[in-house]
Amino acid sequence: MLASFDTHLFWEALSSSPYWRGALLAIALTIGSMAAAVVLGFFLALGRMSRRRAVRGFVFGYNWLFRATPTLLQLIFIWDALPQLWPVFSGAWFKAWLAAGVALSLNEAAYMAEIIRAGLLSVDPGQEHAGRALGMTRRQILRRVVVPQAVRIVIPPTGNEFITILKLTSLASVISVQELLTAAGEQASRQFKFAETYGAALVYYLVIVSILMVLQSRLEKKFTWKSGGRRRVTAPAVPAISHDAR
Amino acid sequence: MADVVLRAEELHKRYDELEVLKGVTFEVDRGQVKVIIGPSGSGKSTLLRCLAMLEPPDAGHVYLETQQLTALPEKALAPHRSEVGMVFQRFNLFQNMNALDNVMCGLVEVRKLGRREARERALEFLGRVGLADKAHQYPEELSGGQQQRVAIARALVMRPKAMLFDEPTSALDVELVREVLDVMESLAREGMTMVVVSHELRFAHHVASSVLMMDEGRIVEEAPPDEFFSSPREERTRRFLSLVE
């Protein structure tokens, strides 16, 4: 065994309530931000393909702004600078976790917009022609034909984004959100036992990401259009770990 | 006066520099089958897409019976499009739906039929193209010929006033062409009004009421098939036929 690894302390940290609650908060923040980002990203993707130039320009500017600046800076800006610019945000309702959620949602929407756009464009335009020839409206075609097929293309990269966002929730520790890394940091500074306390946080992240990966592969199988039990993953295999340093 | 189903009047269409249709006037009467041939780039497909109102012409008019479609705004056009069936070279089936759902889709979304009734009618039309047993197969599990027959059923089930076929067999392996042509022939015998862009000259000879030759955005010649194939008037037609046969 390692010279100074206190196994008891490690297990204690792993099962302590700040860790549990930190992990749950991280998961909630991830799910909430991703849900918002998918919705916002969908409309940004449509806007990017709009016939109106002003709409395309707005989306381009949005994606540029949120992808060209560090996520940490966006988070701090929303938490610290926004209340000075607009007094509304200095109210007690604007909690740190909410600021973190807003920052992550807005940031992630820019990435999801590109992913969703690629998914929508991947659907053969011939199917749209066929839909129009049947008398379907553009909205019906989008809902019944294009989006269901785009979903399959969008799932693997979205799985990556899920993992990225989960890890980015640790940034919220700098604005004192009680997520997993904050819990670990507080425990560490109390005991000066870094390997045990941070090691426990590592285990949490590993477990959560593993669960996400299993869910993703199930979802992919659900979106293959085959009649029988013989399933086949048609989307290209994308490595499930992303390492972009946002 | 003849009972005209679809009529195009002096159609012009250009894509940037390229003028694809240079004033095409064309009509098809109820129960007629018109086959259009011509080299690629002659404007055959564009003419069909204008007749189906998938693309607005730059000038000229399209009439469905007495209704002038070119006068209508995009929103009002959708229901009229469903009255003209279109079959594409590459089938264009909805990949996320099985054969049955492909055929039902227009009934449910456009005709607003209940699912049960739509299902019954879709099954009936799948039976008519000989594919009742493939109802639950997805497009990628079907052969090209089967996919094209599903596509025909999907258009037919809307009970269109005319059917347009854009090179329906040219993406098919040779041995699969027959099954699609058989379906089209029986449609013609039942009196369906049809406009077919195709280089299946035997089909044209047997089935067509008249055959048209298009070249460089114009209709060069139109004649009943016997006359068209045995003694074409135009030099351009003669040259083209000698190349195709």
Interface residues (C-beta under 8 A of the other chain):
Chain A: D124 G126 Q127 H129 A130 G131 R132 A133 L134 G135 M136 T137 Q140 R144 V145 P148 Q149 W225 K226 S227
Chain B: A52 L54 A78 P79 H80 R81 S82 E83 V84 G85 M86 F88 R90 N92 L93 F94 Q95 N96 M97 N98 C105 G106 E109 V110 H136 Q137 Y138 P139 E140 E141 A151 R154 A155 M158
